[in-house]
């Protein structure tokens, strides 16, 4: 996220994937989705269960047990899948195939089993078939598992009726099952709110003027759950006509914060911090950053942080610990829990950013294919309920950032149009854009007015105008609201950027003012006022020349203001950053300009009690 010279989000690191160790389970633990019988192999057995099913794929698990009286040294398991069913990835065993015949061999650390011991390995797959012809070490497998059963089908997509300020009635088509359907779980925004035996339910604990998403999941008489249904979106009536998801319609202002995927590592900042700081109740939207853009497609960024990282009870939003076998963990599951606590809070998946913007050049060559790849990823059944839209952070269309793009002035408009067509009207589609308001600058390089017809709003990156990449200065505030005498570059301020975008035809209600929750600074500075010389960037915890507000507010308190933002001179260091007071003045300015609201980069720079988020919320009321 950046404007003039962007703030780098930090290096991505390789992670050791936790949770993929050997699983020692008693045989009684093998009652699950689609458990199927196996046959005998003197002294050892193998049992299979289909542990998860999400419609387009499933998770399977094999367990090998030493039923003999001596140690089992090494094992090879074989089975056949019917045509159309296959393994796509596996863990804790080496799995290969020849056509529809599959073979799994123990890892070096999982081959020795004492009498009575068990070892399991798992895999993800596609198709609906069950294994047959099981062989263990060349002999037959001895079946002692639950008799064959299949999970229920997905119920029909719910329909909503009788919608009021506080309630909505849902109805859906029945699921089917070979043993019979026992009941249905009703999920609101991904969290279960009721279990019913009929095919309808009235949810009467809603808030007026609020958006909700409902799905339904069937449970059979063996207590197996099938795939979730399609989703129906419901907006309750009332609420004073506000619509924080659609700025410019007379609704509340958008108050959006970026949550960084990598913040769960060195920064130790997690989704739960949004709840404990009180910030979650003062915002309307979260942009989850970043997904990657490569090969003309949207792809996952750090999958471990996003979907696999296990949270203990004390780290989790709702105080419930993750289990090893749940289908979704990590940030995505925590965001799902946060949305359950805050109905109406919307989450968008942001793709690109400073480091990964180079991929948009290929994406612009085939906008339709790019948009389809993004929708497929956002709507993955494991986390489809988490996201309400997509944000693209292209730095910069037809201009230079970390790399230079020459896609042409129409590239952003074409990409935006493809995204809107593919995602449809029920999803938010937004973009983070440059705030370079200089003559012939980055705003002039692309058709932002044309693209705005497809976007719900722009996050205008009105920060990072100046910083210690100019090591000798002059010192200048990195987020000036207005111009001032001595500003190093004309047009590098919020007011000029907003004015230029409006003049080009972008509606004011589709522009959000950006706030940085950090400061930029120099060292070797003797002058208190802006415009002084320096010897280099000031020290920062994660990057030279940059530091979080929560640190600067006490380490180098503000000594003055210039152009609507604060600056601080302490010793030989000179910093600029926004404070609660300057943020409130900026919010007043945003309202005077009829802007759609404000956004900020990013949550972890705020204090533990969220004082900057509070300032944004209070200033936009």
C-alpha positions in Angstrom: 0.0 0.0 0.0 1.5 3.3 -1.0 1.1 6.5 -2.9 4.3 8.4 -3.8 7.0 5.9 -2.9 5.0 3.0 -1.4 5.4 1.3 1.9 6.7 -2.2 1.4 4.7 -4.8 3.3 7.7 -6.8 4.3 9.3 -10.0 3.0 7.4 -13.2 2.8 9.0 -16.1 4.6 9.0 -19.8 4.2 7.1 -21.4 7.1 7.3 -24.8 8.6 3.8 -26.2 8.2 2.6 -27.1 11.6 0.0 -29.8 12.3 1.1 -32.4 9.7 2.7 -34.8 12.1 1.8 -38.5 12.6 -1.6 -38.9 14.0 -2.0 -41.8 16.5 -5.7 -42.6 17.0 -7.6 -45.4 18.5 -9.7 -47.4 16.0 -12.9 -46.1 17.6 -12.0 -42.7 16.3 -12.7 -43.7 12.7 -16.4 -43.1 12.7 -16.7 -40.2 10.3 -18.0 -39.2 6.9 -18.3 -42.2 4.5 -16.4 -44.8 6.6 -16.0 -47.9 4.4 -15.1 -51.5 5.2 -11.7 -53.0 4.5 -10.3 -56.6 4.5 -7.7 -58.6 6.6 -3.9 -58.6 6.3 -2.6 -60.9 9.0 -1.4 -58.9 12.0 -2.4 -55.5 10.6 -5.5 -53.7 9.5 -6.3 -50.6 7.4 -9.4 -48.5 7.8 -10.6 -45.6 5.6 -12.9 -42.7 6.4 -14.1 -39.7 4.3 -13.6 -37.0 7.0 -14.8 -33.9 5.1 -16.8 -33.2 2.0 -17.2 -29.7 0.6 -19.0 -30.5 -2.7 -16.1 -29.9 -5.1 -13.7 -32.0 -3.1 -13.2 -34.1 0.0 -10.7 -35.1 2.7 -10.0 -38.7 3.2 -8.0 -40.6 5.9 -6.5 -44.0 6.1 -5.4 -45.5 9.5 -3.1 -48.5 9.7 -3.2 -50.5 13.0 -0.8 -53.2 14.2 -3.1 -55.9 15.5 -0.3 -58.5 15.9 2.0 -59.2 18.8 5.3 -58.1 17.2 6.4 -54.8 15.8 5.4 -53.9 12.2 8.4 -52.5 10.3 7.1 -50.7 7.3 3.8 -50.8 5.4 2.5 -50.3 1.9 -1.2 -49.7 1.3 -3.0 -50.1 -2.0 -6.5 -49.4 -3.2 -8.6 -48.6 -6.3 -10.7 -45.5 -6.8 -13.5 -45.6 -9.5 -12.8 -43.4 -12.5 -13.3 -39.7 -11.7 -12.2 -40.0 -8.1 -8.5 -39.2 -7.4 -6.1 -37.9 -4.8 -4.9 -34.3 -5.4 -2.6 -33.9 -2.4 -1.5 -36.0 0.6 0.4 -35.7 3.9 2.1 -38.1 6.3 2.6 -40.8 3.5 4.0 -41.0 0.0 1.1 -41.5 -2.3 1.4 -42.4 -6.0 -0.9 -43.9 -8.6 -1.0 -45.8 -11.8 -4.3 -44.9 -13.4 -7.1 -45.6 -10.8 -4.8 -47.8 -8.7 -3.3 -45.9 -5.7 -0.4 -46.8 -3.5 0.7 -45.2 -0.2 4.0 -46.0 1.5 5.0 -45.0 5.0 7.3 -42.0 5.6 10.6 -43.0 7.2 9.4 -41.8 10.6 6.1 -43.6 10.4 6.9 -47.1 9.4 7.6 -48.8 12.7 4.4 -49.7 14.7 4.5 -51.4 18.1 1.7 -54.0 18.8 -1.6 -52.1 19.2 -0.3 -48.9 17.7 -1.9 -47.0 14.9 -0.7 -44.4 12.3 -2.8 -42.3 10.0 -2.3 -40.3 6.9 -4.6 -38.0 5.0 -5.3 -36.6 1.6 -7.5 -34.2 -0.3 -9.3 -35.5 -3.4 -12.0 -34.9 -6.0 -14.9 -37.2 -7.0 -17.5 -39.1 -5.1 -16.2 -42.6 -5.2 -15.0 -44.9 -2.3 -11.9 -47.1 -2.3 -12.1 -50.7 -3.2 -9.7 -53.7 -3.3 -7.7 -52.6 -0.2 -4.4 -54.4 0.3 -1.9 -53.9 3.1 1.6 -55.3 2.6 0.3 -57.5 -0.2 -2.4 -59.1 1.9 -6.1 -58.2 2.4 -7.1 -55.6 4.9 -9.3 -56.8 7.8 -12.4 -54.6 8.0 -13.6 -53.5 11.4 -14.8 -50.0 10.6 -18.3 -48.5 10.5 -20.5 -50.1 7.9 -20.5 -48.3 4.6 -22.5 -45.0 4.5 -22.4 -41.9 2.5 -23.1 -38.3 3.8 -26.3 -36.5 2.8 -26.4 -34.3 -0.3 -26.4 -30.5 -0.1 -29.9 -29.0 0.6 -31.3 -26.5 -2.0 -30.2 -22.9 -1.8 -32.4 -21.2 0.8 -34.9 -18.5 -0.2 -35.8 -15.6 2.2 -39.2 -14.2 2.9 -41.1 -12.2 5.6 -38.0 -10.0 6.1 -38.4 -7.4 8.9 -36.1 -5.2 10.9 -35.1 -8.1 13.2 -36.1 -11.3 11.5 -36.2 -13.3 8.2 -37.8 -16.6 7.2 -35.7 -19.1 5.3 -36.9 -22.1 3.3 -34.9 -24.7 1.3 -35.2 -27.9 -0.7 -34.7 -31.1 1.2 -31.4 -33.0 1.1 -31.3 -36.8 0.4 -29.4 -39.6 2.1 -29.3 -43.4 1.9 -30.1 -43.7 5.6 -32.3 -40.7 6.0 -31.8 -37.0 6.9 -32.1 -36.3 10.6 -31.9 -32.5 10.7 -30.4 -29.4 9.2 -27.9 -26.9 10.6 -28.7 -23.3 9.6 -25.5 -21.1 9.3 -25.6 -17.4 9.4 -22.4 -15.8 8.1 -20.7 -19.2 8.4 -21.6 -19.8 12.1 -24.4 -22.2 13.1 -27.4 -20.4 14.6 -30.0 -23.3 14.7 -30.6 -27.0 14.1 -34.1 -27.9 12.8 -35.9 -31.0 11.6 -37.9 -29.2 9.0 -36.9 -27.3 5.8 -37.6 -23.9 7.1 -36.4 -21.6 9.9 -37.1 -18.0 11.1 -34.1 -16.2 12.4 -35.5 -13.5 14.8 -32.3 -12.2 16.5 -31.2 -9.8 13.7 -30.2 -6.1 13.6 -32.1 -3.6 11.5 -30.6 -2.5 8.2 -27.9 -5.2 8.3 -26.6 -7.7 5.7 -26.5 -11.4 6.4 -25.6 -14.5 4.4 -27.3 -17.9 5.1 -26.4 -21.5 4.1 -27.9 -24.8 5.2 -26.2 -28.2 5.9 -27.9 -31.6 6.3 -27.1 -34.2 8.9 -28.0 -37.9 8.5 -29.0 -40.5 11.1 -25.3 -41.5 11.5 -24.7 -37.8 12.4 -22.7 -37.2 9.3 -22.9 -33.7 7.7 -22.9 -33.2 4.0 -21.8 -30.2 1.9 -23.3 -26.8 2.6 -26.0 -25.4 0.3 -25.6 -22.3 -1.9 -25.8 -19.0 0.0 -28.7 -16.5 0.1 -28.0 -12.9 1.1 -30.5 -11.1 3.3 -30.7 -7.4 4.3 -33.1 -6.6 7.1 -35.3 -3.6 6.8 -35.0 -0.4 8.9 -31.8 1.0 10.2 -32.5 4.5 9.0 -31.8 3.6 5.4 -28.1 3.3 6.0 -25.9 1.1 3.8 -22.3 1.0 4.8 -21.6 -1.4 1.9 -22.7 1.2 -0.7 -21.3 4.7 -0.1 -23.0 7.6 -1.6 -26.5 6.2 -1.2 -27.3 8.2 2.0 -25.8 5.5 4.1 -23.1 5.4 6.8 -19.5 6.3 5.8 -17.2 3.4 5.0 -14.6 2.8 7.7 -12.1 0.3 6.4 -8.9 -1.2 7.7 -6.3 -3.4 6.2 -5.4 -6.6 8.0 -2.0 -7.9 6.9 -1.5 -11.7 6.4 2.1 -11.6 7.6 1.3 -9.7 10.8 0.6 -13.0 12.7 4.4 -13.6 12.7 6.9 -11.0 13.9 4.2 -8.5 14.8 2.1 -11.1 16.7 -1.0 -9.3 15.6 -4.0 -11.6 15.1 -7.7 -11.2 14.2 -8.5 -11.4 17.9 -6.7 -8.1 18.4 -9.4 -6.4 16.4 -11.9 -7.6 19.1 -9.8 -7.0 22.2 -8.9 -3.4 21.0 -12.6 -2.6 20.4 -11.8 -1.8 16.8 -14.0 -4.5 15.2 -17.1 -2.7 16.5 -16.0 0.7 15.0 -15.3 -0.3 11.4 -17.5 -1.4 8.5 -15.0 -3.3 6.3 -11.7 -5.2 6.5 -9.4 -5.7 3.5 -7.4 -8.9 4.0 -4.0 -8.4 2.4 -2.5 -9.8 0.2 -3.4 -12.4 -2.3 -0.8 -12.8 -5.0 -1.2 -12.0 -8.7 0.9 -14.2 -11.0 0.5 -15.9 -14.3 -2.5 -13.7 -15.0 -4.4 -15.2 -12.1 -5.4 -14.5 -8.4 -3.6 -17.0 -6.2 -3.1 -17.6 -2.5 -0.5 -15.6 -0.7 0.7 -17.4 2.5 -1.6 -20.4 2.8 -0.3 -21.3 6.2 -1.3 -18.0 7.8 -4.5 -17.8 5.8 -6.0 -21.3 6.3 -3.7 -23.7 8.3 -2.3 -21.9 11.3 -3.9 -23.5 14.4 -5.2 -21.2 17.2 -5.4 -22.1 20.8 -8.5 -21.1 22.9 -6.8 -18.0 24.3 -5.8 -16.8 20.9 -9.1 -17.4 19.2 -11.8 -14.8 18.6 -14.5 -16.9 20.3 -12.3 -18.7 22.9 -12.6 -22.0 21.1 -9.4 -23.8 20.1 -8.8 -25.2 16.6 -8.7 -28.9 16.1 -6.2 -30.7 13.8 -9.0 -32.1 11.6 -11.2 -29.1 11.0 -11.5 -28.1 7.4 -10.4 -24.4 7.9 -8.1 -22.8 10.4 -5.8 -19.7 10.2 -6.8 -16.1 9.6 -9.8 -17.0 7.4 -11.5 -19.0 10.2 -10.8 -16.3 12.7 -12.3 -13.7 10.4 -15.4 -16.0 10.1 -15.7 -16.0 13.9 -15.2 -12.2 14.0 -18.1 -11.7 11.5 -20.3 -13.9 13.6 -19.7 -11.5 16.5 -20.3 -8.5 14.3 -23.1 -9.1 11.8 -22.8 -6.7 9.0 -19.0 -6.4 9.1 -17.7 -7.1 5.6 -14.4 -8.6 4.5 -12.7 -8.2 1.1 -9.7 -10.1 -0.1 -7.1 -7.7 -1.5 -4.8 -8.8 -4.2 -1.5 -7.3 -5.3 0.2 -4.7 -3.2 3.6 -3.1 -3.7 5.5 -6.5 -3.9 3.0 -8.4 -6.1 1.7 -5.6 -8.4 3.9 -6.8 -11.2 1.5 -9.6 -11.9 -1.2 -7.2 -13.1 0.5 -6.7 -16.4 -0.2 -10.3 -17.4 -3.7 -10.1 -15.8 -4.5 -7.1 -18.0 -3.8 -9.2 -21.2 -6.9 -11.3 -20.4 -9.1 -9.6 -17.9 -11.9 -12.1 -18.2 -9.6 -15.1 -17.3 -8.1 -13.1 -14.5 -11.5 -12.2 -13.0 -12.7 -15.8 -13.3 -9.6 -17.1 -11.4 -10.2 -14.5 -8.7 -13.9 -15.5 -8.3 -13.0 -19.2 -8.2 -10.5 -18.5 -5.4 -12.7 -16.2 -3.4 -15.6 -18.6 -3.7 -13.7 -21.7 -2.6 -16.3 -23.6 -0.5 -14.0 -23.8 2.5 -14.1 -20.0 2.9 -16.7 -18.6 0.5 -18.8 -17.2 3.4 -15.8 -15.2 4.8 -15.5 -12.8 1.9 -17.9 -10.2 0.6 -15.8 -8.9 -2.2 -12.5 -8.3 -3.8 -10.0 -5.4 -3.7 -7.2 -5.0 -6.2 -4.1 -3.0 -5.3 -2.3 -2.4 -8.5 0.8 -0.1 -8.1 0.4 1.2 -10.7 -1.6 0.9 -13.9 0.3 2.1 -16.9 2.9 3.7 -14.6 5.9 2.7 -12.5 6.0 1.3 -9.0 8.3 -1.6 -8.0 8.3 -2.3 -11.7 6.9 -0.4 -14.7 3.7 -1.3 -16.4 2.8 -0.3 -20.0 -0.6 -1.9 -20.3 -2.1 1.4 -21.6 -4.6 3.9 -20.1 -7.6 1.6 -20.6 -6.1 -1.4 -18.8 -7.6 -0.6 -15.4 -11.0 0.1 -16.8 -11.0 -3.2 -18.7 -9.9 -5.1 -15.6 -12.5 -3.4 -13.5 -15.3 -4.2 -16.0 -14.3 -7.9 -16.2 -14.3 -8.1 -12.4 -17.7 -6.5 -12.1 -19.2 -8.7 -14.8 -17.7 -11.9 -13.2 -18.5 -11.1 -9.6 -21.9 -9.5 -10.2 -23.8 -6.9 -8.2 -23.9 -8.8 -4.9 -20.1 -8.6 -4.4 -18.1 -5.5 -3.5 -15.4 -4.8 -6.1 -12.9 -2.0 -5.0 -9.4 -0.8 -5.8 -6.5 0.9 -4.0 -5.1 3.7 -6.2 -2.4 6.2 -6.3 -2.7 9.7 -4.8 -0.2 11.3 -7.1 -2.0 14.5 -8.0 1.0 16.1 -9.8 0.7 17.3 -13.3 1.3 14.4 -15.7 1.6 12.0 -12.7 0.2 8.6 -12.0 -3.5 9.6 -11.8 -3.1 11.0 -15.4 -1.7 7.6 -16.6 -4.9 5.6 -16.4 -8.7 6.0 -16.9 -9.7 6.1 -13.2 -13.0 7.8 -14.1 -14.0 5.1 -16.5 -12.9 2.3 -14.2 -14.9 3.8 -11.3 -18.1 2.9 -13.1 -17.3 -0.8 -12.2 -15.8 -0.2 -8.8 -17.8 0.4 -5.6 -15.0 2.7 -4.3 -11.4 3.7 -4.5 -9.0 3.5 -1.5 -6.9 6.6 -2.4 -3.5 6.1 -0.8 -3.1 9.6 0.6 0.1 8.8 2.5 3.7 8.0 1.8 4.1 11.2 -0.3 7.5 11.8 1.3 10.0 9.7 3.3 13.6 8.9 4.0 14.1 7.2 0.6 15.3 10.8 0.1 18.0 10.2 2.7 19.2 13.8 2.9 15.7 15.2 3.0 14.2 17.7 3.0 12.1 16.5 5.9 8.4 16.6 5.0 5.2 15.1 6.3 4.4 11.8 4.6 0.6 12.4 4.6 -0.1 16.1 4.1 -3.8 16.9 3.8 -3.1 20.1 1.9 -0.2 21.8 0.2 2.0 24.2 2.1 4.8 26.6 1.4 8.0 24.6 0.8 6.3 21.3 -0.1 9.0 19.3 -2.0 6.7 18.2 -4.8 3.6 20.0 -6.0 0.5 17.8 -6.1 1.8 15.4 -3.5 -1.0 16.0 -1.0 -4.5 14.6 -0.3 -6.5 17.6 -1.4 -4.9 17.8 -4.8 -5.3 14.1 -5.4 -9.0 14.1 -4.5 -9.6 17.3 -6.5 -7.9 15.7 -9.6 -9.9 12.5 -9.4 -13.2 14.5 -9.0 -12.3 16.7 -12.0 -11.7 13.6 -14.1 -15.2 12.4 -13.3 -14.8 10.0 -10.3 -17.8 10.5 -7.9 -16.9 11.9 -4.5 -18.9 9.2 -2.8 -16.6 6.6 -4.4 -13.4 8.1 -2.9 -12.1 7.1 0.5 -9.4 9.1 2.3 -6.3 7.1 3.4 -4.7 7.3 6.8 -1.4 5.7 7.7 -1.1 4.2 11.2 2.6 4.8 11.2 5.2 7.5 10.8 8.1 8.1 8.5 11.3 9.7 9.8 14.9 10.9 9.3 17.9 11.1 11.5 20.7 13.7 11.7 18.1 16.5 11.7 18.7 19.7 13.6 15.7 21.8 12.3 12.4 21.5 14.1 10.2 22.7 11.3 9.7 20.7 8.0 12.3 21.3 5.3 15.4 20.4 7.2 18.4 18.3 6.0 19.1 14.8 7.3 21.8 12.2 7.1 19.6 9.2 6.5 16.5 7.3 7.7 15.6 7.1 11.4 15.8 3.7 13.0 12.6 1.6 12.9 11.8 -1.8 14.3 10.9 -3.5 11.1 12.2 -1.2 8.5 14.5 1.9 8.5 12.7 5.2 8.3 9.3 3.8 9.4 7.7 3.1 12.8 4.2 2.4 14.2 2.1 5.1 15.7 1.8 3.1 19.0 5.6 3.4 19.4 6.1 7.0 18.2 3.3 8.5 20.4 5.6 8.0 23.4 9.1 7.6 21.9 8.9 10.8 19.9 5.7 12.8 20.7 4.4 15.4 18.3 5.9 18.9 18.5 3.9 20.6 15.8 1.5 20.3 12.9 1.8 21.1 9.2 -0.8 20.7 6.4 -3.2 18.9 8.6 -0.8 16.3 10.0 1.6 16.1 12.9 5.4 16.1 13.0 7.9 15.5 15.8 11.5 16.5 16.4 13.2 14.6 19.2 17.0 14.6 19.5 18.3 14.2 16.0 15.2 12.4 14.7 12.4 14.0 12.8 9.1 12.1 12.2 5.7 12.8 10.8 2.5 10.9 11.6 -1.2 11.3 12.2 -2.6 11.5 15.8 -6.2 11.2 17.0 -6.5 15.0 16.7 -5.2 15.2 13.1 -7.3 12.2 12.1 -10.5 13.9 13.4 -9.7 17.0 11.4 -9.1 14.9 8.3 -12.4 13.1 8.8 -14.1 16.5 9.0 -12.5 17.5 5.8 -13.6 14.2 4.2 -17.2 14.8 5.2 -17.0 18.4 3.8 -15.9 16.9 0.5 -18.8 14.4 0.5 -16.3 11.5 0.3 -17.5 7.9 0.9 -15.5 7.5 4.0 -11.9 6.6 5.0 -9.6 3.7 5.2 -6.2 3.0 6.9 -3.1 1.0 6.6 -3.0 -1.0 8.8 -4.5 -2.3 12.2 -1.3 -3.4 13.9 0.2 0.2 14.0 -2.6 1.3 16.4 -2.5 1.2 20.2 -3.9 -1.8 22.1 -7.1 0.2 22.7 -7.5 1.2 19.1 -7.3 5.0 19.6 -6.7 5.8 15.9 -9.6 3.6 14.8 -11.8 5.4 17.4 -10.7 8.7 16.0 -11.8 7.7 12.5 -15.1 6.3 13.8 -15.9 9.4 15.8 -14.8 11.8 13.1 -17.1 10.2 10.5 -20.3 10.2 12.6 
